[in-house]
């Protein structure tokens, strides 16, 4: 399992404080968006040579941890699934 605390950082001076892969300007958001769009891990790693598989796993774990916290709220719209 990726050690999220070593691979993900937030700094107000980097990408306006968004969560990024440590030592890069690659945001967790970018990784999630590309994976959600269907991009394969190998293609993601090729597009971002500084990334490692463990970085991508750490980004996924970061998102899972965030969603399992009490922070996010969601309101369903009528007709939504």
N, C-alpha and C positions, 0 to 999 in steps of 0.2 A: 504494500500500500504506500502511495506517495505521501511524504511528509509535507503536508500543506503548509505548515508554519515556516518551513525552510524554503519552499518554492514559490509561495505567493506573498506579495507585499503590497501595502498601500502607503502612499506618500503623497501629501498634498502638492508636492513639487513635481510629481511624475504623473502625467495623464490625468491631471486634475483630481488626483486622489483615488482613481479607480483601481481596483485590484489588478495587479499585473504579475507576470512571471518575473521572479526576482532577477534583477540585473538587466531587464529588457523593458521595452515599452509595449510589449504584447499583452493586451488586456485579456482577462478571463472572459469578458463579454465577447471579444473577437473569436476566441476559441470556441465558445459555446454556439455562437451564431453560425460559424462555418460547419461545425459538426451537425447542427440542427438542419442545415441546408443540404446535408447528405455527403459532405466531404469526408473522405476516408482518412484515417490516422496517417497513413503513409504520405498522402497528398499534403496534409497539413504540415507534417514534418519537413517535407520538401519545400513548401512555400515559406516556412520559417526555420531556416537551418539552425538557429540558436535553440530551438525547442527540442526537448527530449520527451519520450513517451511518458516518463514520470511527471513532467510538467503538465501535460494534458490531463493525466489522471488526477493531479493535484487540483487543476482547475475544475474538473468535474466534482471532486470531493468538496471543494470550496462552495460550489453552487448547491450541492446537496445539504451541506451544513447550514448554509444561509436559509434555505427553504425549510429546514426542519426547526429553525429558530422561530421565535414569536414575532420577528420583525415584519415579514411580508404579510400583507392583507390582500384579500381578494373579494370582490363583490361580483356575484354572478348577474349577468344581464338576463332578462327574460328571453327565452328562446335559445339560450346557450346550452351547450351540452353539459 
